[in-house]
Amino acid sequence: MALTLLIFLLVYVAMGFGKLPGFMVDRTGAALVGALAVMVAGGISPKAAWESIDYASVGMLFGLMVVSSAFVVSGFYSWTAERVALLPVSAPVLLAVLVGVGGGLSALLTNDVVVVAMTPLLVSLTLARGLNPVPFLLAFCFAANTGSAGTLIGSPQNMIAAQQLGLSFTGFLAVAGLPALASLPLVWGIVALIYRGRWRLPEASGTRAGPVVAPPVTLDRLETAKAGLVTAVVVAAFIFSDWPRELIALGAAGVLLINRQIASRDLLAQVDGDLLLLIMGLFVVNAAMAATGLPQELLSGLRATGLNLDDPLALYLVGGVLSNVVGNSPAVMLLVPFLTPGGEAEALGAALALGTGFSSNLIVFGSLAGIIVVEQAAACGVKISFGEFARAGVPVSLACMAMAAGWIALIAA
């Protein structure tokens, strides 16, 4: 038990810091090494380890990643970023359009893929217009995180929570869609207020070392239409059929991988394999920890103090805090096995999705989308410091969290 606890703690230290201190082992590596370590140490048998992995959740996530990747290789994301960034509108209006596009796309397609695909072009195009790219990138990132909280397919943690709690697509949308939609005006208003009068780059900023030329964007309309049709069929099947969701997603992936124009390796190259491995490793580590009985004892102690995770509002707050410590998906994976939803399954699903999604804008490391935006902006010569991210992220998170807390209390009443 002691060795399993030590391995578990080391794995989640790596989740919090982004790597295991003192080693070149990132989150995915820590999850995999941790899974192997608990098996070698006897904390879980190899058979039980395989059985602990929720292949339905992993399969659905993989399938939907392939669907989203089809929009990457077709050029749709880059084309969208170019069309939006070149609109002949004022900076505040452009910000509003970006918030709407970021939130909308992330609700239908995996938010991290959307952010990866569009960030570099947004940097280039805003610089080409002489605009300060920082407010636009931050608002786009914030909207991607909050908008994705509204649907079952918006983010990996939503998929895991919905699969584990047995939530339907429409049931999830009914409890999470409205606050996710309401978060977008909050994101726009707060970022616009913070950056009012600072829309353009100062001459001496040094951000742009030379002329910025936006890369040419080519849209494959046929492949985009095909991906759009497949996405529509997936959503319709989620809503109107009782087929297993993972089979729907995997079937869609299979259809898109059979292609005469685009190589399957190009499509699969856009899939976040590291995230899939991280999730599988955490399933094993968490199962080994659960087998010790310590989490159950801890939860009993928490209930004795009045903190009951089966209360949607309590789960909402705990999930929000925990996601900023270990990350969104690890937080959901830690919490969901110990919930006894009963008739509160949809409220608990909304609490997890909104808590982890809305709080993730607090700091850079609160979400993978935040890390992606900061790192890709830096690669393009635009620095977004921890402090600048937090100056906008903290008020956005607090405002969205307060709004959603009222909503959770209402639906749980």
C-alpha positions, -999 to 999 in steps of 0.1 A, spaced: 0 0 0 28 24 9 46 19 -24 14 23 -44 6 55 -25 42 68 -33 38 60 -70 4 76 -71 17 108 -55 47 110 -78 25 106 -108 2 134 -98 32 156 -88 42 153 -124 6 161 -135 9 193 -115 43 205 -125 42 192 -161 71 169 -155 86 148 -127 110 172 -109 146 164 -115 139 141 -145 131 146 -182 97 128 -178 66 147 -189 30 140 -179 25 112 -204 58 96 -194 49 98 -157 15 82 -163 30 53 -183 59 48 -159 35 49 -130 12 23 -146 42 0 -151 55 6 -116 22 -3 -98 21 -35 -118 57 -44 -111 52 -35 -74 21 -58 -72 -3 -29 -66 -25 -42 -94 -23 -74 -116 -16 -70 -153 -51 -85 -160 -67 -60 -137 -47 -32 -152 -60 -39 -187 -95 -42 -173 -92 -9 -155 -87 10 -188 -121 23 -200 -117 15 -236 -151 30 -244 -139 64 -233 -105 60 -250 -122 48 -282 -146 77 -284 -119 102 -277 -97 87 -305 -125 86 -330 -135 122 -324 -99 133 -326 -97 118 -361 -129 136 -370 -114 169 -358 -81 161 -375 -100 159 -409 -107 196 -406 -70 203 -400 -58 185 -431 -85 199 -452 -73 234 -443 -107 244 -428 -92 257 -395 -65 278 -413 -91 291 -438 -114 301 -409 -86 318 -390 -77 338 -422 -112 348 -430 -119 360 -394 -86 378 -389 -89 397 -421 -124 410 -416 -126 448 -421 -139 455 -386 -127 473 -355 -106 455 -330 -134 450 -304 -157 435 -331 -129 413 -343 -124 401 -307 -161 393 -305 -160 373 -337 -130 353 -326 -146 345 -292 -177 333 -311 -157 312 -335 -134 298 -308 -163 288 -286 -185 274 -313 -158 253 -330 -146 240 -297 -181 229 -287 -184 207 -318 -148 196 -322 -120 188 -297 -109 222 -283 -72 214 -281 -71 205 -318 -89 238 -327 -64 258 -307 -34 240 -322 -46 245 -357 -56 282 -355 -31 298 -331 -1 303 -355 -22 318 -382 -39 342 -358 -5 354 -346 7 361 -382 -25 378 -393 -30 400 -363 7 411 -366 2 418 -403 -26 441 -394 -5 459 -368 -26 446 -340 -14 434 -306 -20 397 -309 -21 390 -271 -58 400 -264 -70 381 -294 -50 349 -285 -61 351 -249 -98 356 -258 -96 328 -283 -81 304 -257 -106 314 -230 -135 310 -254 -122 276 -265 -121 264 -229 -155 277 -218 -173 270 -251 -161 234 -251 -177 228 -217 -212 230 -232 -212 197 -251 -202 161 -245 -178 162 -274 -161 195 -266 -132 183 -246 -116 150 -234 -127 155 -198 -163 160 -210 -161 127 -229 -147 109 -199 -173 123 -175 -202 116 -198 -191 81 -205 -184 72 -168 -217 88 -157 -238 74 -186 -249 108 -198 -267 113 -231 -257 140 -256 -289 159 -252 -289 155 -214 -254 169 -212 -262 198 -235 -293 207 -215 -274 212 -183 -241 226 -196 -249 243 -229 -266 275 -216 -238 285 -191 -212 277 -218 -230 300 -242 -234 327 -215 -196 325 -208 -187 339 -242 -200 375 -237 -182 375 -203 -149 365 -220 -153 392 -246 -164 419 -222 -136 413 -197 -108 410 -222 -121 440 -242 -122 460 -209 -86 450 -199 -71 458 -233 -91 489 -242 -68 514 -258 -41 488 -263 -53 471 -294 -23 481 -316 14 472 -312 36 500 -299 63 510 -323 91 500 -299 76 468 -288 101 446 -306 75 419 -311 78 419 -348 114 417 -360 106 420 -396 77 420 -421 51 394 -413 36 375 -442 7 352 -435 12 318 -450 -10 309 -480 -41 290 -470 -57 264 -493 -91 250 -485 -100 216 -498 -138 221 -501 -146 185 -509 -127 171 -479 -141 198 -456 -176 189 -468 -169 153 -462 -157 160 -427 -187 182 -420 -211 155 -432 -194 129 -410 -196 152 -380 -233 159 -386 -240 121 -388 -220 115 -356 -239 142 -337 -273 129 -351 -263 93 -341 -254 105 -306 -288 121 -303 -312 98 -320 -297 63 -317 -288 41 -288 -256 27 -305 -225 28 -283 -209 62 -286 -174 48 -290 -185 27 -320 -201 57 -336 -169 77 -332 -147 49 -343 -169 42 -373 -166 79 -383 -128 77 -380 -128 47 -402 -148 64 -429 -125 94 -429 -93 73 -429 -104 56 -461 -95 84 -485 -81 87 -521 -67 122 -516 -53 124 -481 -29 98 -466 -41 81 -434 -7 89 -418 -14 126 -424 -47 124 -406 -33 103 -377 -4 127 -373 -29 152 -360 -42 129 -333 -29 136 -298 -14 102 -291 3 115 -259 -31 124 -244 -45 90 -252 -15 73 -235 -17 96 -205 -54 87 -200 -47 50 -202 -18 52 -178 -39 72 -153 -67 46 -155 -43 20 -143 -26 42 -116 -60 53 -103 -73 17 -102 -43 6 -82 -48 35 -57 -85 26 -54 -77 -10 -46 -58 2 -14 -91 16 0 -74 49 9 -96 71 -14 -127 56 0 -115 63 36 -106 99 25 -141 104 10 -157 91 42 -137 116 62 -147 144 39 -184 135 42 -180 136 80 -168 172 77 -198 181 55 -181 180 21 -200 155 -1 -188 151 -37 -222 138 -47 -234 174 -41 -231 191 -75 -220 224 -61 -194 209 -39 -181 188 -69 -181 219 -90 -158 237 -67 -135 208 -59 -132 200 -96 -124 236 -104 -96 237 -78 -82 203 -86 -81 209 -124 -57 238 -118 -35 215 -97 -32 184 -118 -50 193 -151 -85 189 -164 -86 153 -175 -67 139 -145 -90 158 -122 -121 143 -138 -105 108 -137 -97 112 -101 -132 123 -91 -157 104 -112 -151 68 -100 -161 78 -65 -194 95 -74 -228 78 -68 -249 99 -91 -284 83 -88 -308 109 -102 -282 136 -101 -260 123 -129 -267 152 -153 -261 178 -126 -229 161 -116 -218 159 -152 -224 196 -156 -205 203 -124 -175 185 -137 -176 200 -172 -182 236 -161 -159 234 -131 -129 221 -149 -136 241 -181 -143 275 -166 -116 274 -140 -89 263 -165 -85 299 -177 -71 310 -143 -34 304 -151 -14 292 -181 -10 257 -168 -47 253 -160 -54 238 -194 -36 223 -224 -52 250 -246 -35 277 -225 -1 259 -227 -5 255 -265 -14 292 -271 15 305 -250 41 281 -265 29 286 -301 28 324 -297 64 323 -283 75 303 -313 60 331 -335 79 358 -315 50 369 -293 56 366 -256 26 360 -232 40 360 -197 25 341 -168 14 375 -153 -2 388 -184 -22 356 -189 -33 357 -153 -43 394 -154 -70 385 -179 -75 348 -169 -83 354 -133 -112 378 -138 -125 357 -167 -124 326 -145 -139 342 -115 -168 357 -135 -176 325 -153 -173 304 -122 -196 327 -103 -222 326 -131 -220 288 -134 -222 283 -96 -256 300 -97 -266 277 -125 -254 245 -108 -273 255 -76 -304 261 -97 -304 228 -115 -294 208 -84 -323 224 -63 
